[in-house]
Amino acid sequence: MAEAFHDIYTILSKSYSLLMLAFALDLCIGDPEWFPHPVRIIGRGITKLENILRAAIKNMERSAGILLVIITAGITYFFSS
């Protein structure tokens, strides 16, 4: 039992160390401005789609928001799978 706990601790401590290293590198280096990061692309798409839906579906913001989430999640799923 103690050996299994030690194995789990070793695995988790390595993962935690890697996570902390990745976090520190991201803070120091960050994302390059020239590289098209997927989150930035998704954010721009959300902004454009929100403007389109607000103009098309007036006085129904909740429905437009639900449609925005469905379309964004669907497009993201389509391109990532």
PDB file of N, CA, C and O in Angstrom:
ATOM      1  N   MET A   1       0.828  -1.205   0.000  1.00  0.00           N
ATOM      2  CA  MET A   1       0.000   0.000   0.000  1.00  0.00           C
ATOM      3  C   MET A   1       0.864   1.257   0.000  1.00  0.00           C
ATOM      4  O   MET A   1       0.605   2.207  -0.739  1.00  0.00           O
ATOM      5  N   ALA A   2       1.905   1.245   0.850  1.00  0.00           N
ATOM      6  CA  ALA A   2       2.787   2.404   0.928  1.00  0.00           C
ATOM      7  C   ALA A   2       3.521   2.614  -0.385  1.00  0.00           C
ATOM      8  O   ALA A   2       3.794   3.748  -0.780  1.00  0.00           O
ATOM      9  N   GLU A   3       3.843   1.501  -1.067  1.00  0.00           N
ATOM     10  CA  GLU A   3       4.547   1.610  -2.342  1.00  0.00           C
ATOM     11  C   GLU A   3       3.646   2.229  -3.415  1.00  0.00           C
ATOM     12  O   GLU A   3       4.104   3.035  -4.224  1.00  0.00           O
ATOM     13  N   ALA A   4       2.388   1.857  -3.418  1.00  0.00           N
ATOM     14  CA  ALA A   4       1.432   2.434  -4.370  1.00  0.00           C
ATOM     15  C   ALA A   4       1.255   3.922  -4.106  1.00  0.00           C
ATOM     16  O   ALA A   4       1.177   4.714  -5.046  1.00  0.00           O
ATOM     17  N   PHE A   5       1.192   4.305  -2.849  1.00  0.00           N
ATOM     18  CA  PHE A   5       1.067   5.722  -2.505  1.00  0.00           C
ATOM     19  C   PHE A   5       2.300   6.490  -2.965  1.00  0.00           C
ATOM     20  O   PHE A   5       2.190   7.609  -3.468  1.00  0.00           O
ATOM     21  N   HIS A   6       3.473   5.886  -2.790  1.00  0.00           N
ATOM     22  CA  HIS A   6       4.706   6.534  -3.216  1.00  0.00           C
ATOM     23  C   HIS A   6       4.725   6.717  -4.735  1.00  0.00           C
ATOM     24  O   HIS A   6       5.164   7.756  -5.228  1.00  0.00           O
ATOM     25  N   ASP A   7       4.247   5.705  -5.482  1.00  0.00           N
ATOM     26  CA  ASP A   7       4.197   5.811  -6.938  1.00  0.00           C
ATOM     27  C   ASP A   7       3.259   6.924  -7.381  1.00  0.00           C
ATOM     28  O   ASP A   7       3.586   7.701  -8.278  1.00  0.00           O
ATOM     29  N   ILE A   8       2.108   6.997  -6.758  1.00  0.00           N
ATOM     30  CA  ILE A   8       1.154   8.060  -7.087  1.00  0.00           C
ATOM     31  C   ILE A   8       1.749   9.421  -6.750  1.00  0.00           C
ATOM     32  O   ILE A   8       1.619  10.362  -7.533  1.00  0.00           O
ATOM     33  N   TYR A   9       2.392   9.536  -5.608  1.00  0.00           N
ATOM     34  CA  TYR A   9       3.012  10.796  -5.200  1.00  0.00           C
ATOM     35  C   TYR A   9       4.097  11.202  -6.197  1.00  0.00           C
ATOM     36  O   TYR A   9       4.211  12.378  -6.543  1.00  0.00           O
ATOM     37  N   THR A  10       4.886  10.245  -6.656  1.00  0.00           N
ATOM     38  CA  THR A  10       5.947  10.539  -7.615  1.00  0.00           C
ATOM     39  C   THR A  10       5.371  11.047  -8.925  1.00  0.00           C
ATOM     40  O   THR A  10       5.869  12.018  -9.493  1.00  0.00           O
ATOM     41  N   ILE A  11       4.325  10.395  -9.402  1.00  0.00           N
ATOM     42  CA  ILE A  11       3.689  10.820 -10.650  1.00  0.00           C
ATOM     43  C   ILE A  11       3.095  12.220 -10.506  1.00  0.00           C
ATOM     44  O   ILE A  11       3.297  13.073 -11.371  1.00  0.00           O
ATOM     45  N   LEU A  12       2.370  12.457  -9.426  1.00  0.00           N
ATOM     46  CA  LEU A  12       1.739  13.763  -9.224  1.00  0.00           C
ATOM     47  C   LEU A  12       2.769  14.858  -9.011  1.00  0.00           C
ATOM     48  O   LEU A  12       2.581  15.976  -9.491  1.00  0.00           O
ATOM     49  N   SER A  13       3.848  14.565  -8.305  1.00  0.00           N
ATOM     50  CA  SER A  13       4.844  15.598  -8.061  1.00  0.00           C
ATOM     51  C   SER A  13       5.561  15.967  -9.353  1.00  0.00           C
ATOM     52  O   SER A  13       5.927  17.129  -9.535  1.00  0.00           O
ATOM     53  N   LYS A  14       5.771  15.009 -10.258  1.00  0.00           N
ATOM     54  CA  LYS A  14       6.365  15.331 -11.551  1.00  0.00           C
ATOM     55  C   LYS A  14       5.411  16.181 -12.374  1.00  0.00           C
ATOM     56  O   LYS A  14       5.829  17.152 -13.004  1.00  0.00           O
ATOM     57  N   SER A  15       4.142  15.826 -12.374  1.00  0.00           N
ATOM     58  CA  SER A  15       3.152  16.600 -13.119  1.00  0.00           C
ATOM     59  C   SER A  15       3.059  18.011 -12.566  1.00  0.00           C
ATOM     60  O   SER A  15       2.973  18.977 -13.324  1.00  0.00           O
ATOM     61  N   TYR A  16       3.076  18.129 -11.237  1.00  0.00           N
ATOM     62  CA  TYR A  16       2.991  19.443 -10.607  1.00  0.00           C
ATOM     63  C   TYR A  16       4.219  20.270 -10.950  1.00  0.00           C
ATOM     64  O   TYR A  16       4.109  21.465 -11.225  1.00  0.00           O
ATOM     65  N   SER A  17       5.377  19.648 -10.937  1.00  0.00           N
ATOM     66  CA  SER A  17       6.607  20.364 -11.276  1.00  0.00           C
ATOM     67  C   SER A  17       6.579  20.849 -12.716  1.00  0.00           C
ATOM     68  O   SER A  17       6.973  21.980 -13.004  1.00  0.00           O
ATOM     69  N   LEU A  18       6.114  19.995 -13.621  1.00  0.00           N
ATOM     70  CA  LEU A  18       6.010  20.390 -15.021  1.00  0.00           C
ATOM     71  C   LEU A  18       5.000  21.515 -15.212  1.00  0.00           C
ATOM     72  O   LEU A  18       5.224  22.431 -16.003  1.00  0.00           O
ATOM     73  N   LEU A  19       3.901  21.443 -14.493  1.00  0.00           N
ATOM     74  CA  LEU A  19       2.893  22.487 -14.573  1.00  0.00           C
ATOM     75  C   LEU A  19       3.449  23.824 -14.089  1.00  0.00           C
ATOM     76  O   LEU A  19       3.221  24.859 -14.716  1.00  0.00           O
ATOM     77  N   MET A  20       4.169  23.801 -12.985  1.00  0.00           N
ATOM     78  CA  MET A  20       4.752  25.037 -12.454  1.00  0.00           C
ATOM     79  C   MET A  20       5.824  25.588 -13.404  1.00  0.00           C
ATOM     80  O   MET A  20       5.925  26.802 -13.581  1.00  0.00           O
ATOM     81  N   LEU A  21       6.623  24.705 -14.013  1.00  0.00           N
ATOM     82  CA  LEU A  21       7.619  25.133 -14.985  1.00  0.00           C
ATOM     83  C   LEU A  21       6.952  25.764 -16.203  1.00  0.00           C
ATOM     84  O   LEU A  21       7.393  26.808 -16.685  1.00  0.00           O
ATOM     85  N   ALA A  22       5.902  25.140 -16.695  1.00  0.00           N
ATOM     86  CA  ALA A  22       5.174  25.682 -17.845  1.00  0.00           C
ATOM     87  C   ALA A  22       4.555  27.039 -17.509  1.00  0.00           C
ATOM     88  O   ALA A  22       4.567  27.950 -18.336  1.00  0.00           O
ATOM     89  N   PHE A  23       4.018  27.171 -16.303  1.00  0.00           N
ATOM     90  CA  PHE A  23       3.427  28.440 -15.877  1.00  0.00           C
ATOM     91  C   PHE A  23       4.494  29.526 -15.802  1.00  0.00           C
ATOM     92  O   PHE A  23       4.267  30.649 -16.252  1.00  0.00           O
ATOM     93  N   ALA A  24       5.662  29.200 -15.234  1.00  0.00           N
ATOM     94  CA  ALA A  24       6.749  30.176 -15.112  1.00  0.00           C
ATOM     95  C   ALA A  24       7.263  30.588 -16.492  1.00  0.00           C
ATOM     96  O   ALA A  24       7.526  31.767 -16.730  1.00  0.00           O
ATOM     97  N   LEU A  25       7.406  29.628 -17.392  1.00  0.00           N
ATOM     98  CA  LEU A  25       7.851  29.965 -18.750  1.00  0.00           C
ATOM     99  C   LEU A  25       6.837  30.844 -19.467  1.00  0.00           C
ATOM    100  O   LEU A  25       7.216  31.772 -20.182  1.00  0.00           O
ATOM    101  N   ASP A  26       5.558  30.563 -19.283  1.00  0.00           N
ATOM    102  CA  ASP A  26       4.525  31.380 -19.910  1.00  0.00           C
ATOM    103  C   ASP A  26       4.552  32.805 -19.364  1.00  0.00           C
ATOM    104  O   ASP A  26       4.350  33.759 -20.115  1.00  0.00           O
ATOM    105  N   LEU A  27       4.799  32.955 -18.070  1.00  0.00           N
ATOM    106  CA  LEU A  27       4.898  34.293 -17.499  1.00  0.00           C
ATOM    107  C   LEU A  27       6.111  35.044 -18.034  1.00  0.00           C
ATOM    108  O   LEU A  27       6.034  36.242 -18.309  1.00  0.00           O
ATOM    109  N   CYS A  28       7.221  34.344 -18.179  1.00  0.00           N
ATOM    110  CA  CYS A  28       8.461  34.994 -18.638  1.00  0.00           C
ATOM    111  C   CYS A  28       8.451  35.281 -20.136  1.00  0.00           C
ATOM    112  O   CYS A  28       8.818  36.373 -20.570  1.00  0.00           O
ATOM    113  N   ILE A  29       8.036  34.309 -20.905  1.00  0.00           N
ATOM    114  CA  ILE A  29       8.122  34.422 -22.365  1.00  0.00           C
ATOM    115  C   ILE A  29       6.800  34.886 -22.965  1.00  0.00           C
ATOM    116  O   ILE A  29       6.774  35.772 -23.819  1.00  0.00           O
ATOM    117  N   GLY A  30       5.728  34.294 -22.522  1.00  0.00           N
ATOM    118  CA  GLY A  30       4.410  34.627 -23.062  1.00  0.00           C
ATOM    119  C   GLY A  30       4.203  34.036 -24.445  1.00  0.00           C
ATOM    120  O   GLY A  30       5.026  33.261 -24.932  1.00  0.00           O
ATOM    121  N   ASP A  31       3.113  34.405 -25.061  1.00  0.00           N
ATOM    122  CA  ASP A  31       2.819  33.951 -26.415  1.00  0.00           C
ATOM    123  C   ASP A  31       3.372  34.972 -27.399  1.00  0.00           C
ATOM    124  O   ASP A  31       3.198  36.174 -27.203  1.00  0.00           O
ATOM    125  N   PRO A  32       4.031  34.513 -28.443  1.00  0.00           N
ATOM    126  CA  PRO A  32       4.539  35.462 -29.438  1.00  0.00           C
ATOM    127  C   PRO A  32       3.382  36.160 -30.155  1.00  0.00           C
ATOM    128  O   PRO A  32       2.375  35.538 -30.493  1.00  0.00           O
ATOM    129  N   GLU A  33       3.548  37.443 -30.376  1.00  0.00           N
ATOM    130  CA  GLU A  33       2.490  38.237 -31.015  1.00  0.00           C
ATOM    131  C   GLU A  33       2.253  37.800 -32.465  1.00  0.00           C
ATOM    132  O   GLU A  33       1.138  37.908 -32.974  1.00  0.00           O
ATOM    133  N   TRP A  34       3.297  37.311 -33.120  1.00  0.00           N
ATOM    134  CA  TRP A  34       3.169  36.946 -34.528  1.00  0.00           C
ATOM    135  C   TRP A  34       2.478  35.606 -34.729  1.00  0.00           C
ATOM    136  O   TRP A  34       2.029  35.300 -35.833  1.00  0.00           O
ATOM    137  N   PHE A  35       2.387  34.806 -33.674  1.00  0.00           N
ATOM    138  CA  PHE A  35       1.814  33.469 -33.806  1.00  0.00           C
ATOM    139  C   PHE A  35       0.303  33.523 -33.599  1.00  0.00           C
ATOM    140  O   PHE A  35      -0.152  34.019 -32.568  1.00  0.00           O
ATOM    141  N   PRO A  36      -0.490  33.021 -34.557  1.00  0.00           N
ATOM    142  CA  PRO A  36      -1.955  33.077 -34.416  1.00  0.00           C
ATOM    143  C   PRO A  36      -2.456  32.059 -33.385  1.00  0.00           C
ATOM    144  O   PRO A  36      -2.689  30.897 -33.718  1.00  0.00           O
ATOM    145  N   HIS A  37      -2.618  32.491 -32.164  1.00  0.00           N
ATOM    146  CA  HIS A  37      -3.049  31.605 -31.089  1.00  0.00           C
ATOM    147  C   HIS A  37      -4.537  31.289 -31.247  1.00  0.00           C
ATOM    148  O   HIS A  37      -5.324  32.190 -31.537  1.00  0.00           O
ATOM    149  N   PRO A  38      -4.936  30.030 -31.061  1.00  0.00           N
ATOM    150  CA  PRO A  38      -6.350  29.653 -31.250  1.00  0.00           C
ATOM    151  C   PRO A  38      -7.326  30.436 -30.373  1.00  0.00           C
ATOM    152  O   PRO A  38      -8.442  30.722 -30.807  1.00  0.00           O
ATOM    153  N   VAL A  39      -6.932  30.784 -29.159  1.00  0.00           N
ATOM    154  CA  VAL A  39      -7.834  31.526 -28.285  1.00  0.00           C
ATOM    155  C   VAL A  39      -8.090  32.928 -28.838  1.00  0.00           C
ATOM    156  O   VAL A  39      -9.206  33.440 -28.737  1.00  0.00           O
ATOM    157  N   ARG A  40      -7.082  33.540 -29.412  1.00  0.00           N
ATOM    158  CA  ARG A  40      -7.273  34.861 -30.031  1.00  0.00           C
ATOM    159  C   ARG A  40      -8.201  34.768 -31.240  1.00  0.00           C
ATOM    160  O   ARG A  40      -9.057  35.628 -31.445  1.00  0.00           O
ATOM    161  N   ILE A  41      -8.022  33.718 -32.035  1.00  0.00           N
ATOM    162  CA  ILE A  41      -8.872  33.530 -33.211  1.00  0.00           C
ATOM    163  C   ILE A  41     -10.320  33.310 -32.783  1.00  0.00           C
ATOM    164  O   ILE A  41     -11.236  33.886 -33.370  1.00  0.00           O
ATOM    165  N   ILE A  42     -10.529  32.488 -31.775  1.00  0.00           N
ATOM    166  CA  ILE A  42     -11.878  32.235 -31.276  1.00  0.00           C
ATOM    167  C   ILE A  42     -12.481  33.526 -30.717  1.00  0.00           C
ATOM    168  O   ILE A  42     -13.660  33.803 -30.941  1.00  0.00           O
ATOM    169  N   GLY A  43     -11.693  34.307 -30.000  1.00  0.00           N
ATOM    170  CA  GLY A  43     -12.179  35.569 -29.440  1.00  0.00           C
ATOM    171  C   GLY A  43     -12.610  36.552 -30.511  1.00  0.00           C
ATOM    172  O   GLY A  43     -13.643  37.209 -30.380  1.00  0.00           O
ATOM    173  N   ARG A  44     -11.817  36.654 -31.574  1.00  0.00           N
ATOM    174  CA  ARG A  44     -12.207  37.542 -32.677  1.00  0.00           C
ATOM    175  C   ARG A  44     -13.489  37.060 -33.342  1.00  0.00           C
ATOM    176  O   ARG A  44     -14.356  37.857 -33.699  1.00  0.00           O
ATOM    177  N   GLY A  45     -13.597  35.741 -33.502  1.00  0.00           N
ATOM    178  CA  GLY A  45     -14.815  35.180 -34.094  1.00  0.00           C
ATOM    179  C   GLY A  45     -16.037  35.447 -33.234  1.00  0.00           C
ATOM    180  O   GLY A  45     -17.107  35.768 -33.750  1.00  0.00           O
ATOM    181  N   ILE A  46     -15.881  35.315 -31.920  1.00  0.00           N
ATOM    182  CA  ILE A  46     -16.993  35.588 -31.006  1.00  0.00           C
ATOM    183  C   ILE A  46     -17.423  37.042 -31.111  1.00  0.00           C
ATOM    184  O   ILE A  46     -18.616  37.340 -31.154  1.00  0.00           O
ATOM    185  N   THR A  47     -16.449  37.950 -31.153  1.00  0.00           N
ATOM    186  CA  THR A  47     -16.777  39.379 -31.247  1.00  0.00           C
ATOM    187  C   THR A  47     -17.549  39.685 -32.527  1.00  0.00           C
ATOM    188  O   THR A  47     -18.560  40.386 -32.492  1.00  0.00           O
ATOM    189  N   LYS A  48     -17.076  39.164 -33.651  1.00  0.00           N
ATOM    190  CA  LYS A  48     -17.759  39.421 -34.928  1.00  0.00           C
ATOM    191  C   LYS A  48     -19.147  38.788 -34.954  1.00  0.00           C
ATOM    192  O   LYS A  48     -20.118  39.413 -35.380  1.00  0.00           O
ATOM    193  N   LEU A  49     -19.229  37.536 -34.491  1.00  0.00           N
ATOM    194  CA  LEU A  49     -20.520  36.847 -34.490  1.00  0.00           C
ATOM    195  C   LEU A  49     -21.504  37.512 -33.532  1.00  0.00           C
ATOM    196  O   LEU A  49     -22.700  37.572 -33.816  1.00  0.00           O
ATOM    197  N   GLU A  50     -21.015  38.006 -32.412  1.00  0.00           N
ATOM    198  CA  GLU A  50     -21.897  38.702 -31.471  1.00  0.00           C
ATOM    199  C   GLU A  50     -22.495  39.948 -32.112  1.00  0.00           C
ATOM    200  O   GLU A  50     -23.687  40.216 -31.962  1.00  0.00           O
ATOM    201  N   ASN A  51     -21.675  40.705 -32.823  1.00  0.00           N
ATOM    202  CA  ASN A  51     -22.181  41.910 -33.501  1.00  0.00           C
ATOM    203  C   ASN A  51     -23.230  41.554 -34.546  1.00  0.00           C
ATOM    204  O   ASN A  51     -24.240  42.246 -34.678  1.00  0.00           O
ATOM    205  N   ILE A  52     -22.993  40.481 -35.284  1.00  0.00           N
ATOM    206  CA  ILE A  52     -23.953  40.044 -36.302  1.00  0.00           C
ATOM    207  C   ILE A  52     -25.265  39.609 -35.649  1.00  0.00           C
ATOM    208  O   ILE A  52     -26.345  39.987 -36.103  1.00  0.00           O
ATOM    209  N   LEU A  53     -25.165  38.814 -34.584  1.00  0.00           N
ATOM    210  CA  LEU A  53     -26.381  38.321 -33.929  1.00  0.00           C
ATOM    211  C   LEU A  53     -27.147  39.438 -33.231  1.00  0.00           C
ATOM    212  O   LEU A  53     -28.378  39.420 -33.218  1.00  0.00           O
ATOM    213  N   ARG A  54     -26.447  40.406 -32.652  1.00  0.00           N
ATOM    214  CA  ARG A  54     -27.147  41.532 -32.008  1.00  0.00           C
ATOM    215  C   ARG A  54     -27.940  42.335 -33.027  1.00  0.00           C
ATOM    216  O   ARG A  54     -29.038  42.804 -32.731  1.00  0.00           O
ATOM    217  N   ALA A  55     -27.387  42.495 -34.231  1.00  0.00           N
ATOM    218  CA  ALA A  55     -28.093  43.233 -35.272  1.00  0.00           C
ATOM    219  C   ALA A  55     -29.259  42.426 -35.839  1.00  0.00           C
ATOM    220  O   ALA A  55     -30.306  42.983 -36.167  1.00  0.00           O
ATOM    221  N   ALA A  56     -29.072  41.110 -35.954  1.00  0.00           N
ATOM    222  CA  ALA A  56     -30.094  40.262 -36.568  1.00  0.00           C
ATOM    223  C   ALA A  56     -31.225  39.918 -35.604  1.00  0.00           C
ATOM    224  O   ALA A  56     -32.385  39.847 -36.011  1.00  0.00           O
ATOM    225  N   ILE A  57     -30.900  39.705 -34.338  1.00  0.00           N
ATOM    226  CA  ILE A  57     -31.902  39.279 -33.354  1.00  0.00           C
ATOM    227  C   ILE A  57     -32.019  40.368 -32.293  1.00  0.00           C
ATOM    228  O   ILE A  57     -31.361  40.310 -31.254  1.00  0.00           O
ATOM    229  N   LYS A  58     -32.848  41.343 -32.561  1.00  0.00           N
ATOM    230  CA  LYS A  58     -33.019  42.454 -31.614  1.00  0.00           C
ATOM    231  C   LYS A  58     -34.036  42.084 -30.547  1.00  0.00           C
ATOM    232  O   LYS A  58     -34.983  41.344 -30.812  1.00  0.00           O
ATOM    233  N   ASN A  59     -33.837  42.597 -29.349  1.00  0.00           N
ATOM    234  CA  ASN A  59     -34.723  42.402 -28.202  1.00  0.00           C
ATOM    235  C   ASN A  59     -34.829  40.938 -27.764  1.00  0.00           C
ATOM    236  O   ASN A  59     -35.755  40.570 -27.041  1.00  0.00           O
ATOM    237  N   MET A  60     -33.892  40.119 -28.197  1.00  0.00           N
ATOM    238  CA  MET A  60     -33.871  38.716 -27.780  1.00  0.00           C
ATOM    239  C   MET A  60     -32.424  38.337 -27.466  1.00  0.00           C
ATOM    240  O   MET A  60     -31.862  37.426 -28.074  1.00  0.00           O
ATOM    241  N   GLU A  61     -31.835  39.047 -26.514  1.00  0.00           N
ATOM    242  CA  GLU A  61     -30.422  38.856 -26.220  1.00  0.00           C
ATOM    243  C   GLU A  61     -30.117  37.456 -25.691  1.00  0.00           C
ATOM    244  O   GLU A  61     -29.068  36.895 -26.010  1.00  0.00           O
ATOM    245  N   ARG A  62     -31.003  36.891 -24.900  1.00  0.00           N
ATOM    246  CA  ARG A  62     -30.758  35.557 -24.354  1.00  0.00           C
ATOM    247  C   ARG A  62     -30.701  34.522 -25.480  1.00  0.00           C
ATOM    248  O   ARG A  62     -29.821  33.661 -25.491  1.00  0.00           O
ATOM    249  N   SER A  63     -31.625  34.609 -26.409  1.00  0.00           N
ATOM    250  CA  SER A  63     -31.618  33.676 -27.546  1.00  0.00           C
ATOM    251  C   SER A  63     -30.373  33.874 -28.400  1.00  0.00           C
ATOM    252  O   SER A  63     -29.775  32.902 -28.863  1.00  0.00           O
ATOM    253  N   ALA A  64     -29.982  35.117 -28.610  1.00  0.00           N
ATOM    254  CA  ALA A  64     -28.773  35.393 -29.389  1.00  0.00           C
ATOM    255  C   ALA A  64     -27.544  34.857 -28.663  1.00  0.00           C
ATOM    256  O   ALA A  64     -26.632  34.335 -29.305  1.00  0.00           O
ATOM    257  N   GLY A  65     -27.502  34.974 -27.334  1.00  0.00           N
ATOM    258  CA  GLY A  65     -26.383  34.460 -26.554  1.00  0.00           C
ATOM    259  C   GLY A  65     -26.294  32.949 -26.609  1.00  0.00           C
ATOM    260  O   GLY A  65     -25.205  32.388 -26.733  1.00  0.00           O
ATOM    261  N   ILE A  66     -27.435  32.291 -26.518  1.00  0.00           N
ATOM    262  CA  ILE A  66     -27.457  30.827 -26.611  1.00  0.00           C
ATOM    263  C   ILE A  66     -26.994  30.383 -27.997  1.00  0.00           C
ATOM    264  O   ILE A  66     -26.218  29.436 -28.125  1.00  0.00           O
ATOM    265  N   LEU A  67     -27.466  31.063 -29.015  1.00  0.00           N
ATOM    266  CA  LEU A  67     -27.054  30.747 -30.380  1.00  0.00           C
ATOM    267  C   LEU A  67     -25.559  31.000 -30.565  1.00  0.00           C
ATOM    268  O   LEU A  67     -24.881  30.232 -31.247  1.00  0.00           O
ATOM    269  N   LEU A  68     -25.048  32.058 -29.969  1.00  0.00           N
ATOM    270  CA  LEU A  68     -23.616  32.365 -30.033  1.00  0.00           C
ATOM    271  C   LEU A  68     -22.784  31.245 -29.420  1.00  0.00           C
ATOM    272  O   LEU A  68     -21.770  30.843 -29.991  1.00  0.00           O
ATOM    273  N   VAL A  69     -23.199  30.743 -28.272  1.00  0.00           N
ATOM    274  CA  VAL A  69     -22.482  29.649 -27.610  1.00  0.00           C
ATOM    275  C   VAL A  69     -22.529  28.379 -28.465  1.00  0.00           C
ATOM    276  O   VAL A  69     -21.513  27.706 -28.634  1.00  0.00           O
ATOM    277  N   ILE A  70     -23.688  28.058 -28.993  1.00  0.00           N
ATOM    278  CA  ILE A  70     -23.828  26.842 -29.801  1.00  0.00           C
ATOM    279  C   ILE A  70     -22.966  26.919 -31.056  1.00  0.00           C
ATOM    280  O   ILE A  70     -22.277  25.958 -31.397  1.00  0.00           O
ATOM    281  N   ILE A  71     -23.003  28.047 -31.734  1.00  0.00           N
ATOM    282  CA  ILE A  71     -22.216  28.202 -32.963  1.00  0.00           C
ATOM    283  C   ILE A  71     -20.721  28.170 -32.653  1.00  0.00           C
ATOM    284  O   ILE A  71     -19.958  27.494 -33.343  1.00  0.00           O
ATOM    285  N   THR A  72     -20.303  28.897 -31.621  1.00  0.00           N
ATOM    286  CA  THR A  72     -18.878  28.938 -31.267  1.00  0.00           C
ATOM    287  C   THR A  72     -18.371  27.562 -30.853  1.00  0.00           C
ATOM    288  O   THR A  72     -17.309  27.130 -31.303  1.00  0.00           O
ATOM    289  N   ALA A  73     -19.117  26.878 -30.007  1.00  0.00           N
ATOM    290  CA  ALA A  73     -18.702  25.539 -29.574  1.00  0.00           C
ATOM    291  C   ALA A  73     -18.690  24.566 -30.752  1.00  0.00           C
ATOM    292  O   ALA A  73     -17.791  23.732 -30.858  1.00  0.00           O
ATOM    293  N   GLY A  74     -19.668  24.668 -31.624  1.00  0.00           N
ATOM    294  CA  GLY A  74     -19.728  23.785 -32.782  1.00  0.00           C
ATOM    295  C   GLY A  74     -18.565  23.992 -33.735  1.00  0.00           C
ATOM    296  O   GLY A  74     -17.953  23.027 -34.195  1.00  0.00           O
ATOM    297  N   ILE A  75     -18.263  25.237 -34.029  1.00  0.00           N
ATOM    298  CA  ILE A  75     -17.145  25.539 -34.938  1.00  0.00           C
ATOM    299  C   ILE A  75     -15.819  25.104 -34.300  1.00  0.00           C
ATOM    300  O   ILE A  75     -14.962  24.534 -34.976  1.00  0.00           O
ATOM    301  N   THR A  76     -15.653  25.373 -33.008  1.00  0.00           N
ATOM    302  CA  THR A  76     -14.428  24.975 -32.315  1.00  0.00           C
ATOM    303  C   THR A  76     -14.282  23.463 -32.309  1.00  0.00           C
ATOM    304  O   THR A  76     -13.189  22.946 -32.536  1.00  0.00           O
ATOM    305  N   TYR A  77     -15.369  22.750 -32.052  1.00  0.00           N
ATOM    306  CA  TYR A  77     -15.340  21.286 -32.053  1.00  0.00           C
ATOM    307  C   TYR A  77     -15.006  20.760 -33.448  1.00  0.00           C
ATOM    308  O   TYR A  77     -14.216  19.828 -33.594  1.00  0.00           O
ATOM    309  N   PHE A  78     -15.608  21.357 -34.461  1.00  0.00           N
ATOM    310  CA  PHE A  78     -15.397  20.912 -35.830  1.00  0.00           C
ATOM    311  C   PHE A  78     -13.924  21.029 -36.233  1.00  0.00           C
ATOM    312  O   PHE A  78     -13.365  20.110 -36.832  1.00  0.00           O
ATOM    313  N   PHE A  79     -13.300  22.162 -35.900  1.00  0.00           N
ATOM    314  CA  PHE A  79     -11.914  22.385 -36.297  1.00  0.00           C
ATOM    315  C   PHE A  79     -10.910  21.659 -35.409  1.00  0.00           C
ATOM    316  O   PHE A  79      -9.775  21.428 -35.827  1.00  0.00           O
ATOM    317  N   SER A  80     -11.306  21.297 -34.200  1.00  0.00           N
ATOM    318  CA  SER A  80     -10.362  20.617 -33.310  1.00  0.00           C
ATOM    319  C   SER A  80     -10.438  19.107 -33.398  1.00  0.00           C
ATOM    320  O   SER A  80      -9.556  18.416 -32.888  1.00  0.00           O
ATOM    321  N   SER A  81     -11.464  18.585 -34.027  1.00  0.00           N
ATOM    322  CA  SER A  81     -11.564  17.113 -34.099  1.00  0.00           C
ATOM    323  C   SER A  81     -11.137  16.589 -35.452  1.00  0.00           C
ATOM    324  O   SER A  81     -11.161  15.379 -35.681  1.00  0.00           O
TER     325      SER A  81
END
